[in-house]
Amino acid sequence: MTTTRIFYDAVAEDYAEMFAGELTGPRDGAVLAEFAELVNRGGGGQVADLGCGPGRTTAHLASLGLDVFGLDLSGSMLAIARRENPGLCFRQGSMLELDIPDGTLAGAVSWYSSIHTPADRLPSLFAEFGRVLAPGGYLLLAFQTGDRPLTLDRPFGHPVRLDFERRRPEAMAGLLEAAGFALRSRIVREANTELGESSAQAFLTGRKTAAVL
């Protein structure tokens, strides 16, 4: 967690500028819109954008009518999120140890934020997501597909380095099901080379159906 926080603190301003228009693509926007519709159709409630970075996904979810707050490890990312979205709530913390009561969220989004979690800690991460979701709550998970990590060394000229883990959608779906989620949808789209993507992107939506052990 320390390495991840230091990395994003260093690159925050450059990262926010580079990916400012990331959610304008029709496929990604449709995934988020479907998630918002599921939550609202289920009666609404509070939603957490876990690993929110500079807050663009948080703001987009709010524009879709969700009662959403963002959470991130990086203080620098949160400073940008608060500056750009003064009407929204942002908190600092770890996804693996959420300061959120059991069963209180209607939805949770992990938009490319699980990619820094080691594989052996993914079951604990998904169990934590399940803990804070109410029965019937929805989880949206986005990540890059593949078997080998992408390593960024000195991005934007900053003296930091971090691995971005790629995962197999079928393996991630299995972990979600083991954590008490019923998989509602699995979408995989081709890489958007205009955004610098080098692998296909996956989006899994699950619904909490049982207590997470």
Disulfide bonds with the S-S distance in Angstrom:
none
